[in-house]
Amino acid sequence: MAGQLGGQPIFILREGSQRTKGREAQNNNIMAAKAVAAAVRTTLGPKGMDKMLVDSLGDIVITNDGATILKEMDIEHPAAKMIVEVAKTQDDEVGDGTTTAAVLAGEFLKNAEELLEQNVHPTVIANGYRLAASKAKEILQTLAHVVSADDRELLFKIAATAITGKGAEAHKDVFANLTVDAVLSVVNTDDGKRTVDVDDIKVEKKVGGSIESSVLIKGMVIDKERVHTNMPKKVVDAKILLLNEALEIKKTEVDAEIQIKSPDQLQLFLDQEEQMIHDMVTKVINSGANVVFVQKGIDD
């Protein structure tokens, strides 16, 4: 926060804050960004190594995925956080190449540091990088290969490449085939253009079995148990009823006290509750549904 007093700026900083400017600030920012890039540099490529991360609770993560590593790191420096944001954006938009993005950003800053030492103005350096980015896009367009949704072999290779380095190489073929099948099953065609919303695909993990047991369900998986063991485990051609209300007696919103003076009165209350539940169940039966999903509670 800054203000003006008699033409002189007044800076209000938190206790323990440090203020740098000019070349020193540039060097500090570049050094912090390069440190983050160096942390993931050794994970890049076919001979990239895994990192073991231990958090404050003692939980251990072993990975060579740049996005995961940067997410687990406790980074406070503003410039270093920008490198993390570069990797995060890459992961959100593309889903891969996070390490490459971080390493390239660090390398660009390293080269910029050399230019700064030669007294090249930061604006000139930034404009140079913009021109380079424009030229790189132009070259990439000539190198790009159009991928057809009907070319399953190429789609398989793309999926297998993305899986490499994720600790699942031994089962790469299984996951690559599942990935291609999953993506092709949620393709939307709009004005001749095919798009895929990755939010239409959900990965559900269950303990037990092997990786080879993984399957693609072209539908919906709801990880819930049956409320009673006598209910069927499998229903073919199900008529599904979705309820966002409870199949039980609602509690009153205000505190109330009922005085019961005889066993007969108690039985009347119990009979009334049973009748209300019976009415609910009758409506469900009359709907013709044979599978019911309830968002809230179900009376025992």
C-alpha positions in Angstrom: 0.0 0.0 0.0 1.4 3.4 -0.9 0.3 7.0 -0.2 1.6 10.5 -0.8 2.8 13.0 1.8 4.5 16.2 0.6 5.2 14.7 -2.8 7.0 11.8 -1.2 5.5 8.3 -1.5 4.8 6.5 1.8 4.9 2.7 1.7 3.0 0.7 4.3 4.3 -2.8 4.6 3.6 -5.7 6.9 6.0 -6.4 9.7 8.9 -8.4 8.5 8.4 -7.5 4.8 11.4 -6.7 2.6 11.3 -4.2 -0.2 13.6 -4.4 -3.2 13.6 -2.5 -6.5 15.5 -2.1 -9.7 18.0 -4.7 -10.8 18.0 -6.4 -7.4 14.3 -7.0 -7.6 14.7 -8.4 -11.1 17.4 -10.7 -10.0 15.5 -12.0 -7.0 12.4 -12.7 -9.1 14.4 -14.5 -11.8 16.3 -16.5 -9.2 13.1 -17.7 -7.5 11.5 -18.6 -10.8 14.6 -20.5 -11.9 14.6 -22.4 -8.6 11.1 -23.7 -9.2 11.9 -24.7 -12.8 15.0 -26.5 -11.5 12.9 -28.5 -9.0 11.0 -30.2 -11.9 13.7 -30.1 -14.6 15.1 -33.6 -13.6 11.7 -35.2 -14.0 11.6 -34.3 -17.7 12.1 -36.7 -20.6 12.3 -40.5 -20.9 15.1 -40.6 -18.3 13.3 -38.3 -16.0 13.4 -39.2 -12.3 10.6 -39.4 -9.7 10.4 -37.0 -6.7 9.4 -38.1 -3.2 7.5 -35.3 -1.4 6.8 -35.5 2.3 4.2 -33.0 3.7 3.9 -31.6 7.2 1.6 -34.5 8.2 4.1 -37.1 7.0 2.1 -38.1 3.9 4.4 -39.2 1.1 3.8 -38.6 -2.6 6.1 -40.1 -5.3 5.6 -38.7 -8.8 7.3 -37.2 -11.7 4.3 -35.2 -12.8 5.2 -31.5 -12.8 1.7 -30.2 -11.9 1.6 -32.6 -8.9 5.0 -31.6 -7.7 4.4 -27.9 -7.9 1.0 -28.3 -6.2 2.6 -30.1 -3.3 5.4 -27.5 -2.8 4.9 -24.8 -0.3 5.8 -21.7 -2.4 5.5 -18.2 -1.1 7.6 -16.0 -3.5 5.4 -14.1 -5.9 7.6 -14.8 -9.0 7.9 -18.5 -8.1 4.1 -18.6 -7.8 3.8 -17.3 -11.3 5.7 -20.4 -12.6 3.3 -22.6 -10.7 0.4 -20.8 -12.3 2.0 -21.4 -15.7 2.1 -25.1 -15.0 -1.5 -25.1 -13.6 -2.8 -23.3 -16.7 -1.1 -25.8 -18.9 -2.6 -28.7 -16.9 -6.1 -27.2 -17.0 -6.0 -26.4 -20.7 -4.1 -29.3 -22.2 -3.7 -31.9 -19.4 -0.1 -32.5 -20.1 3.2 -30.7 -20.7 3.3 -29.0 -17.3 7.0 -29.8 -16.6 7.9 -28.6 -20.1 6.0 -25.3 -19.5 7.7 -24.7 -16.2 11.2 -25.6 -17.5 10.8 -23.4 -20.6 9.6 -20.4 -18.5 12.7 -20.8 -16.3 14.9 -21.0 -19.3 13.4 -17.9 -20.8 14.0 -16.0 -17.6 17.6 -17.3 -17.5 18.2 -15.9 -21.0 16.4 -12.7 -20.0 18.8 -12.3 -17.1 21.8 -12.4 -19.4 20.2 -9.7 -21.6 19.5 -7.6 -18.5 23.2 -7.8 -17.6 23.9 -6.3 -21.1 21.6 -3.4 -20.2 18.9 -4.5 -22.6 15.6 -2.9 -21.3 13.0 -5.4 -20.0 10.4 -4.0 -22.5 12.7 -4.8 -25.4 13.2 -8.4 -24.0 9.4 -8.9 -23.6 8.7 -7.7 -27.1 11.4 -10.1 -28.4 9.7 -13.0 -26.7 6.3 -12.0 -28.1 7.8 -12.0 -31.6 9.4 -15.4 -30.9 6.1 -16.8 -29.7 4.3 -15.6 -32.8 7.0 -17.2 -35.0 6.8 -20.4 -33.0 3.0 -20.6 -33.5 3.5 -20.1 -37.2 6.0 -23.0 -37.4 3.9 -25.2 -35.2 1.0 -24.8 -37.6 3.1 -26.2 -40.4 4.2 -29.1 -38.2 0.8 -29.9 -36.8 -1.0 -33.1 -37.8 -4.7 -33.3 -38.1 -6.0 -36.1 -35.9 -9.2 -37.8 -37.0 -11.6 -39.3 -34.4 -11.8 -42.3 -36.7 -8.0 -43.0 -36.5 -8.0 -45.2 -33.4 -4.4 -46.2 -33.7 -3.2 -42.6 -33.6 -5.5 -41.8 -30.7 -4.2 -44.9 -28.8 -0.6 -43.6 -29.3 -1.5 -40.2 -28.0 -3.1 -41.6 -24.9 -0.2 -44.0 -24.3 2.3 -41.1 -24.6 0.3 -39.0 -22.0 0.2 -42.0 -19.6 4.0 -42.5 -19.8 5.7 -41.2 -16.7 2.6 -41.5 -14.5 3.7 -44.7 -12.9 1.4 -46.9 -14.9 3.7 -47.9 -17.8 3.3 -51.6 -17.1 -0.5 -51.3 -17.8 -0.2 -48.6 -20.4 -2.1 -50.5 -23.1 -5.1 -51.1 -20.7 -5.4 -47.5 -19.7 -4.8 -46.2 -23.2 -7.6 -48.3 -24.7 -9.9 -47.3 -21.8 -9.1 -43.6 -22.3 -9.8 -43.7 -26.1 -13.1 -45.5 -25.5 -14.1 -43.1 -22.8 -13.3 -40.0 -24.9 -15.0 -41.3 -28.0 -18.1 -42.1 -26.0 -18.7 -38.5 -24.9 -17.8 -36.7 -28.2 -20.3 -34.0 -29.1 -20.8 -32.8 -32.6 -21.8 -29.1 -33.1 -21.9 -27.5 -36.5 -19.6 -30.2 -37.8 -17.0 -29.6 -35.0 -16.3 -32.4 -32.5 -15.7 -31.4 -28.9 -15.2 -33.3 -25.7 -16.0 -32.1 -22.2 -13.7 -33.9 -19.8 -16.2 -33.3 -17.0 -18.4 -35.9 -18.7 -15.8 -38.5 -17.7 -15.4 -39.6 -14.1 -12.8 -41.9 -12.7 -14.1 -44.0 -9.9 -11.7 -46.1 -7.7 -12.6 -49.2 -5.7 -10.4 -51.3 -3.4 -9.9 -54.9 -4.7 -9.3 -56.5 -8.0 -6.5 -55.7 -10.4 -5.7 -53.0 -12.9 -6.7 -55.3 -15.7 -10.2 -55.4 -14.0 -10.7 -51.7 -14.9 -13.7 -51.2 -17.2 -15.5 -48.4 -18.9 -19.1 -48.0 -17.9 -21.1 -46.1 -20.6 -23.5 -44.7 -18.1 -23.4 -43.5 -14.5 -21.7 -45.0 -11.5 -23.2 -44.1 -8.1 -21.0 -45.4 -5.3 -23.7 -46.3 -2.8 -24.8 -49.5 -1.0 -28.2 -51.1 -1.1 -30.2 -50.1 2.0 -31.4 -53.7 2.5 -29.7 -57.0 1.6 -32.9 -58.5 0.1 -32.8 -55.9 -2.6 -31.7 -57.2 -6.0 -28.0 -56.7 -7.0 -28.9 -56.3 -10.6 -32.0 -54.8 -12.4 -32.4 -55.1 -16.2 -34.3 -52.4 -18.0 -34.7 -50.4 -14.8 -37.3 -47.7 -14.3 -35.4 -45.2 -12.2 -37.0 -42.7 -9.7 -34.9 -39.8 -8.4 -36.0 -38.2 -5.2 -34.6 -35.1 -3.6 -36.8 -35.6 -0.6 -36.5 -38.0 2.3 -38.5 -41.2 2.6 -39.0 -40.7 6.3 -41.0 -38.5 8.7 -39.7 -35.0 8.7 -38.7 -33.5 12.0 -40.5 -30.3 13.0 -38.6 -27.1 12.5 -39.6 -25.8 15.9 -39.1 -27.6 19.2 -42.3 -29.3 20.3 -43.2 -31.5 23.2 -46.1 -34.0 23.1 -47.5 -35.4 26.3 -48.8 -39.0 26.0 -51.0 -40.1 28.8 -51.9 -43.6 27.8 -50.5 -46.6 25.8 -53.4 -46.1 23.3 -52.3 -42.6 22.5 -48.7 -43.8 21.9 -50.0 -46.5 19.6 -52.0 -43.9 17.7 -48.9 -41.9 17.1 -47.0 -44.9 15.9 -49.8 -46.0 13.6 -50.0 -42.5 12.1 -46.2 -42.5 11.4 -46.5 -45.9 9.8 -49.4 -44.8 7.6 -47.5 -41.7 6.4 -44.5 -43.9 5.4 -47.0 -46.3 3.8 -48.4 -43.5 1.7 -45.0 -42.5 0.5 -44.1 -46.0 -0.5 -47.4 -46.5 -2.2 -46.7 -43.4 -4.4 -43.3 -44.9 -5.3 -44.9 -48.2 -6.2 -47.6 -46.6 -8.3 -45.0 -44.7 -10.3 -43.8 -48.0 -11.7 -40.2 -47.4 -10.6 -38.2 -50.4 -9.6 -35.0 -48.5 -8.8 -35.1 -45.6 -6.4 -32.3 -43.1 -5.6 -33.0 -40.9 -2.6 -30.9 -37.8 -2.0 -31.8 -37.7 1.7 -32.7 -40.2 4.4 -34.7 -43.4 4.2 -36.7 -44.7 7.1 -35.7 -48.0 8.5 
